Amino acid sequence: MKGKFIVFEGIDGSGKTTQINQLSKWLISTDLIPENNKLVITREPGGTKLGKSIRSLLLDTSIEKSPDSITELLLYAADRSQHVNEIIRPTLDQGDWVISDRFCGSTLAYQGYGRKLDINLIKDLEAIATQGIAPDITFLLDIPIEESIRRRRNRKDDRIEKEGREFLSNVSLGFQALSEDSNWKKLSAIDSKEKIISEIKSEIKKLIKNK
């Protein structure tokens, strides 16, 4: 039996890291994951050794000349392909669970809605990179743009975060559109941490019961 693949999406500052940590602690403390199986927490970009180098190329503000939009898209696809083949697929095939901070949704939101690249081109690349691997459920932590900016005010922005309000607004609209998919669950990121994790737990229980 394959394991479960859970993804968290959202613009920066939405609390993905906090909720991933809470969910992982809860799952480990329950019997929802079959005995002898484990939980792997990863992220994109940068879930593999190669991916860490790609992450630096994509997000480092000190690089003299940033990659253009198509190069950026291809780098994300390369990171995902390595991630799927090295981490995600082998883990799921063993019956283990994977929680990932970002996956295909981020590419569609940031490069499709944010950069205005062709959505069909992105989907074609994603089909190559993922080779049929898809999340069992994706949680979108939805947060207003101004709240995202407020939460990030004391930290240094990476290259993508420096794109500004209009770009971030377009990305947010992209996530809104993607969250209409039946395998997505949109949650308000301005609710209390306790309420959010409670809703996440409920959805995970439904996922296991239904599948």
Buried (B, 14 or more C-beta within 10 A) or exposed (E): EEBBBBBBBBBBBBBBEBBBEBBBEBBEEEEBBEEEBEBBBBBBBBBBEBBEEBBEBBBEEEEEEBBEEEEBBEBBBBBBBBBBBBBBBEBBEBBBBBBBBBBBBBBBBBBBBBBEBEBEEBEEBBEEBBEEBEBBBBBBBBBBBEBBBEBBEEEEBBBBBEBEEEBBBBBBEBBBBBBEEEEBBBBBBEBEEEEBBEBBBEBBEEBEEEE
